[in-house]
Every structure is written in C-alpha cells, then in structure tokens.
Amino acid sequence: MFETDPYLDRDMIMGRGSTDELPEVSPTYVAFSTLALVILTVFTNVMFNLYIKPSVDGVDQPARIQRVPLVNPADQQFE
C-alpha cells in the first residue's frame, strides 16, 4: 500500500504542480477564429430566418393598418 500526499494532489489539480505548459495561441489565430465564428453565426441566423422559422410559424401576412388623421382634443366638440 502506498501513501499519497493530499496537498500534492491539490497542487496537481490546481495546476501548480504541472510541468507541462500550454501552447501559445497567436493573435492571428484568435482573430481568424473570431471572424469565422461571426460569419458562422450570421450564416446560421440567415438560414434560420429563411427556412426554419417560416416552416414553423407559417408565412407572415402583412397586416393592413388603417390610418386615421390625428385630432386635437381641444378642437373636438362635446356632444
């Protein structure tokens, strides 16, 4: 049976005891990844609004709005 140090395990979990370093991420990689995610988001939103939403909600018919002229309440006569 072998004995383990609980503080050593905690240090390994917290990353203080690891000797492996994470690779550096270049700024151009971050920029291209961000641009790709923005383009993908716009593309999926357009595809959703063009194909999925109309099939679920049905085709929206424009509602006819009846326009009436505004009337000043001071000009109205009391009946």
Secondary structure, 3 states (H helix, E strand, C coil): CCCCCHHHHHHHHHCCCCCCCCCCCCHHHHHHHHHHHHHHHHHHHHHHHHHHHHHHHCCCCCCCCCCCCCCCHHHCCCC
